[in-house]
């Protein structure tokens, strides 16, 4: 009997355990993680400020190369003056049409630019008689006027030895012209602004002015009288007067 009670008790306990086992297990609520803080606002990427347009300076216009001036054409009278000059002095010659000696009808200027000589001017004249019958507008008149400005008197001084003077050529003829005045063929010299000057008259009513680079009158005068190689040494005019003899 005692055994039966034990069995009944065991069965009762088994049923109780089974009943407890069949009760659905309520799952424990899992704590949801606290919501994370709202994402911080991503800083807005700053809109790049508009870069100020760099204004490139307008390219400067390249200067157009200056056109080489066309050589000035010589007139027939100017060509004659070039030919009247000793050949070795026909350097960088150009017509001279302003600031001519009074009553000159043509002029040229040759720039030698040597150690001794700066330039040579050659001027043509066409003398004529005035109302009184006196010849005016001549090379002699221009020559005498320039020497007078420099304080040089006719027949005075000696250009081969001093710094100022005047004489006629050729020296074997008397200094007397057809009208009883001075001979038209002359040579003279002086110093102006520290530079030697020589003045000559040639045949054909031509007047020449030589401007030196130094105060050496003697050297400049000798240069003006030098005869070109090949020219006849038995001639009357100064060597700078090329033609005619």
C-alpha positions as CSV (number, residue, x, y, z in Angstrom):
1,X,0.0,0.0,0.0
2,X,2.9,2.2,0.9
3,X,4.3,1.4,-2.5
4,X,1.1,2.5,-4.3
5,X,1.2,5.8,-2.5
6,X,4.7,6.4,-3.6
7,X,3.7,5.7,-7.2
8,X,0.7,8.1,-7.1
9,X,2.9,10.7,-5.6
10,X,5.5,10.3,-8.3
11,X,2.8,10.6,-11.0
12,X,1.4,13.7,-9.5
13,X,4.8,15.3,-9.4
14,X,5.4,14.3,-13.0
15,X,2.1,15.9,-14.1
16,X,2.9,19.0,-12.2
17,X,6.3,19.3,-13.9
18,X,4.7,18.7,-17.3
19,X,2.1,21.3,-16.6
20,X,4.8,23.8,-15.7
21,X,6.8,22.9,-18.7
22,X,3.9,23.6,-21.1
23,X,3.4,27.1,-19.9
24,X,4.7,29.3,-22.6
25,X,7.7,31.2,-21.6
26,X,7.3,34.9,-22.0
27,X,10.6,36.1,-23.4
28,X,12.2,38.8,-21.5
29,X,11.9,42.1,-23.1
30,X,15.3,43.1,-24.4
31,X,16.0,46.7,-23.6
32,X,16.2,48.5,-26.8
33,X,19.3,50.5,-27.1
34,X,18.7,54.1,-26.4
35,X,18.4,55.9,-29.6
36,X,21.6,57.5,-30.5
37,X,21.6,61.2,-30.5
38,X,20.4,62.7,-33.7
39,X,23.4,62.8,-36.0
40,X,25.1,66.1,-35.8
41,X,24.4,68.2,-38.7
42,X,27.2,67.8,-41.2
43,X,28.5,71.3,-41.7
44,X,27.4,72.5,-45.0
45,X,30.3,72.6,-47.4
46,X,30.7,76.3,-48.0
47,X,29.9,77.3,-51.4
48,X,33.2,78.5,-52.8
49,X,33.1,82.2,-53.1
50,X,33.4,83.1,-56.6
51,X,37.0,83.7,-57.4
52,X,37.3,87.2,-58.7
53,X,38.2,87.1,-62.3
54,X,41.8,88.1,-62.8
55,X,41.8,90.6,-65.5
56,X,44.9,90.1,-67.6
57,X,46.2,93.3,-68.8
58,X,45.6,93.7,-72.5
59,X,48.7,92.8,-74.3
60,X,50.5,96.0,-75.2
61,X,50.4,96.5,-78.9
62,X,53.8,95.8,-80.3
63,X,55.1,98.9,-81.9
64,X,55.1,98.6,-85.6
65,X,58.6,98.8,-86.9
66,X,59.2,102.3,-88.1
67,X,59.6,102.3,-91.8
68,X,63.0,103.2,-93.1
69,X,62.6,106.6,-94.7
70,X,63.2,106.4,-98.4
71,X,66.4,108.2,-99.4
72,X,65.8,111.7,-100.6
73,X,66.4,112.1,-104.3
74,X,69.0,114.6,-105.3
75,X,68.1,117.3,-107.8
76,X,70.4,117.9,-110.7
77,X,71.9,121.0,-108.9
78,X,72.6,118.9,-105.8
79,X,74.2,116.1,-107.8
80,X,76.5,118.7,-109.3
81,X,77.6,119.7,-105.9
82,X,78.4,116.1,-104.9
83,X,80.6,115.8,-108.0
84,X,82.3,119.1,-107.1
85,X,83.6,117.5,-103.8
86,X,86.7,115.5,-103.6
87,X,85.8,111.8,-104.0
88,X,87.1,110.6,-100.6
89,X,84.8,113.2,-98.9
90,X,81.5,112.1,-100.5
91,X,80.5,110.2,-97.4
92,X,76.9,110.1,-96.1
93,X,75.9,113.0,-98.3
94,X,72.4,114.3,-98.3
95,X,70.6,117.3,-99.7
96,X,70.4,120.3,-97.4
97,X,67.4,122.4,-98.2
98,X,67.0,124.5,-95.0
99,X,69.3,126.9,-93.3
100,X,71.3,127.5,-96.4
101,X,73.6,130.5,-96.8
102,X,71.7,133.6,-98.1
103,X,70.9,133.3,-101.8
104,X,72.3,129.8,-102.2
105,X,70.3,127.9,-104.8
106,X,71.3,124.4,-103.7
107,X,73.2,122.6,-100.9
108,X,74.4,119.3,-99.7
109,X,76.0,118.1,-96.5
110,X,78.3,115.1,-96.1
111,X,79.0,113.7,-92.6
112,X,82.5,112.2,-92.6
113,X,82.6,111.8,-88.8
114,X,86.4,111.2,-88.6
115,X,88.7,112.1,-85.8
116,X,89.6,115.4,-87.6
117,X,86.5,116.2,-89.7
118,X,82.9,116.3,-88.6
119,X,81.1,117.4,-91.8
120,X,81.4,119.3,-95.1
121,X,78.8,121.5,-96.6
122,X,78.8,122.4,-100.3
123,X,76.6,125.2,-101.6
124,X,75.8,126.4,-105.1
125,X,75.1,130.0,-106.2
126,X,73.9,131.7,-109.3
127,X,75.2,135.3,-109.0
128,X,73.4,138.0,-110.8
129,X,73.7,141.8,-111.2
130,X,71.6,144.1,-109.0
131,X,70.2,147.4,-110.2
132,X,73.5,149.2,-109.7
133,X,75.3,146.6,-111.8
134,X,77.0,144.9,-108.8
135,X,77.1,141.1,-108.8
136,X,75.3,139.7,-105.9
137,X,74.2,136.3,-104.7
138,X,77.6,134.7,-105.2
139,X,79.7,132.2,-103.4
140,X,82.3,134.9,-102.7
141,X,79.6,137.0,-101.0
142,X,78.6,134.1,-98.7
143,X,82.2,133.3,-98.0
144,X,83.1,136.9,-97.0
145,X,80.0,137.2,-94.9
146,X,80.9,134.1,-92.9
147,X,84.5,135.2,-92.3
148,X,83.3,138.6,-91.3
149,X,81.0,137.0,-88.6
150,X,84.1,135.2,-87.3
151,X,86.1,138.4,-87.2
152,X,88.4,137.5,-90.0
153,X,89.4,140.3,-92.4
154,X,90.5,139.7,-96.0
155,X,94.3,139.4,-96.6
156,X,94.9,138.8,-92.9
157,X,96.4,135.8,-91.1
158,X,97.8,132.5,-92.4
159,X,95.8,129.4,-92.0
160,X,98.9,127.2,-92.5
161,X,100.5,128.7,-89.4
162,X,97.8,130.4,-87.2
163,X,94.2,130.0,-86.2
164,X,92.6,132.5,-88.5
165,X,93.1,134.0,-91.9
166,X,92.1,134.6,-95.5
167,X,93.9,134.6,-98.8
168,X,93.1,134.2,-102.5
169,X,94.2,131.3,-104.7
170,X,96.2,130.7,-106.8
171,X,98.8,132.6,-104.9
172,X,100.8,133.5,-108.0
173,X,98.0,135.8,-109.2
174,X,97.2,139.1,-107.7
175,X,94.2,139.3,-105.3
176,X,92.0,141.3,-107.7
177,X,88.8,140.3,-109.4
178,X,87.4,141.4,-112.7
179,X,85.4,144.2,-111.1
180,X,88.5,145.5,-109.3
181,X,87.5,144.0,-106.0
182,X,88.7,140.8,-104.3
183,X,89.3,137.6,-106.3
184,X,86.4,135.2,-106.1
185,X,88.6,132.2,-105.5
186,X,89.5,132.2,-101.8
187,X,90.3,130.1,-98.7
188,X,90.0,131.0,-95.0
189,X,89.9,129.6,-91.5
190,X,88.8,130.4,-87.9
191,X,87.9,128.7,-84.7
192,X,84.2,128.8,-83.6
193,X,83.0,127.3,-80.3
194,X,86.3,125.6,-79.9
195,X,86.2,123.8,-83.3
196,X,88.3,124.6,-86.3
197,X,86.5,125.8,-89.4
198,X,87.8,126.1,-93.0
199,X,85.9,128.0,-95.7
200,X,86.6,127.7,-99.4
201,X,85.3,129.0,-102.7
202,X,85.7,126.8,-105.8
203,X,85.2,127.4,-109.5
204,X,81.6,127.4,-110.8
205,X,80.3,129.7,-108.0
206,X,80.6,127.0,-105.3
207,X,81.2,127.6,-101.6
208,X,82.3,125.0,-99.1
209,X,82.4,124.9,-95.3
210,X,84.4,122.3,-93.3
211,X,83.6,121.8,-89.7
212,X,86.4,120.1,-87.6
213,X,86.2,117.9,-84.6
214,X,89.1,119.6,-82.9
215,X,90.6,123.1,-82.6
216,X,93.5,122.2,-84.9
217,X,93.1,124.7,-87.7
218,X,96.4,123.8,-89.3
219,X,95.5,120.1,-89.7
220,X,92.0,120.9,-91.0
221,X,93.4,123.4,-93.5
222,X,96.0,120.9,-94.7
223,X,93.3,118.3,-95.1
224,X,91.1,120.7,-97.1
225,X,94.0,121.4,-99.5
226,X,95.1,117.8,-99.9
227,X,94.9,116.5,-103.5
228,X,93.1,113.2,-104.0
229,X,95.2,110.3,-105.2
230,X,95.4,110.2,-108.9
231,X,94.5,113.9,-109.3
232,X,97.0,116.2,-111.1
233,X,99.1,117.9,-108.5
234,X,99.6,120.8,-110.8
235,X,96.3,122.4,-110.1
236,X,95.1,125.7,-108.7
237,X,92.0,124.9,-106.5
238,X,92.2,123.4,-103.0
239,X,92.1,119.6,-103.2
240,X,88.6,119.6,-101.7
241,X,87.3,121.3,-104.8
242,X,87.3,118.3,-107.1
243,X,86.1,119.9,-110.3
244,X,86.5,121.6,-112.5
245,X,90.2,122.5,-112.4
